[in-house]
């Protein structure tokens, strides 16, 4: 949730024309991360939990990409972008560890994120 607060703070200074563009996208992606973790925590099976944790990781990757985009557009300073990337990288490590901790031994890594119909 620290990352969410940081994203909201940093996006306050974005140009007004980005309100429904990158500002909104970054805020939604950041909120999606802890929301999916919480939803996964409430699931009854390891497979369901892992799926939501993988969704959270996907939102994190999306947010990292958006941080790099806004840095290139000079909406963020290099220092601010680096600080956000540092927090997101640490969060990514924690998510990877969480996913690994509930992974069924011997199952392929891809099977958790892939849900055959």
Number of C-alpha atoms within 10 A of each C-alpha: 11 10 19 18 12 16 21 17 11 17 19 11 11 15 11 10 9 12 13 9 10 18 22 14 15 24 19 16 22 26 19 20 26 20 17 20 21 15 14 22 16 12 14 9 12 16 19 18 24 25 22 24 27 23 19 26 25 16 21 25 17 15 24 20 14 17 22 17 15 19 17 13 10 12 17 19 14 14 10 15 20 15 13 19 18 13 13 20 15 11 16 17 12 13 20 14 12 16 22 13 12 14 18 14 9 6 9 9 13 8 14 21 15 10 10 5 3
